[in-house]
Amino acid sequence: MATALDMTAAPELAVLRALERAGNRMFPRSERARLKGVPPWEIYIHLPADPGRLDDLLSGAWDLPAVAGFPENLISALDAYTRTLLVSGHAFDRDDLQRVLARH
């Protein structure tokens, strides 16, 4: 029987990878010294994203999940959740992700 962790592991990795991609694009490398030691997938917690840049920050983030066979409705839900995190600055939370997944 699959555990809750088993059921959320792939979507969780997809969201964290999207947050990482966004974090790496949020500002130039030359300015990253002020957040030294902060993993790229957590940069948005310290520096929430500009909503107008979300498409750029997440460009290509969902390509691999699509290739891996994630259904489009799941990718859309993960994208919406990730965009909410990026703008709000709220930390990723596995329980929140499980609630998102339960609706899809």
FENLINRA-V732116 format. One record per residue. RES is the residue in one letter. OMEGA is omega as a letter, one per 30 degrees, with the letter a starting at -180 (none if undefined). BURIAL is # if it has 24 or more other C-alpha atoms within 12 Angstrom, else .. D_CENTER is the distance of its C-alpha to the mean C-alpha in whole Angstrom. Layout:
((RES,OMEGA,BURIAL,D_CENTER) (RES,OMEGA,BURIAL,D_CENTER))
//
This chain:
((M,a,.,27) (A,l,.,24) (T,l,.,22) (A,l,.,19) (L,l,.,17) (D,a,.,18) (M,a,.,17) (T,a,#,13) (A,a,.,13) (A,l,#,12) (P,l,#,10) (E,l,#,8) (L,l,#,8) (A,l,#,7) (V,a,#,3) (L,l,#,5) (R,l,#,6) (A,l,#,4) (L,l,#,4) (E,l,#,7) (R,l,#,8) (A,l,#,8) (G,l,#,9) (N,a,#,12) (R,a,#,13) (M,l,#,13) (F,a,.,17) (P,l,.,19) (R,a,.,20) (S,a,.,23) (E,a,.,22) (R,a,.,19) (A,a,.,22) (R,l,.,22) (L,l,.,18) (K,a,.,20) (G,l,.,19) (V,l,.,15) (P,a,.,13) (P,a,#,11) (W,l,#,7) (E,a,#,9) (I,a,#,11) (Y,l,#,10) (I,a,#,12) (H,a,#,15) (L,a,#,14) (P,a,#,13) (A,l,#,12) (D,a,.,15) (P,l,.,14) (G,a,.,16) (R,a,.,14) (L,l,#,11) (D,l,.,13) (D,a,.,13) (L,a,#,10) (L,l,#,8) (S,l,.,12) (G,a,.,12) (A,a,#,8) (W,l,#,10) (D,a,.,13) (L,l,.,13) (P,l,#,12) (A,l,.,15) (V,a,.,17) (A,l,.,17) (G,l,.,18) (F,l,.,15) (P,a,.,17) (E,a,.,16) (N,l,.,16) (L,l,#,13) (I,l,#,11) (S,l,.,12) (A,l,#,11) (L,l,#,8) (D,l,#,7) (A,l,.,9) (Y,a,#,8) (T,l,#,4) (R,l,#,7) (T,l,#,9) (L,a,#,7) (L,a,#,8) (V,a,#,11) (S,a,.,12) (G,l,#,11) (H,a,.,11) (A,l,#,10) (F,l,#,8) (D,a,.,11) (R,l,.,12) (D,l,.,14) (D,l,.,12) (L,l,#,10) (Q,l,#,14) (R,l,.,15) (V,a,#,13) (L,l,#,14) (A,l,.,18) (R,a,.,18) (H,none,.,17))
//
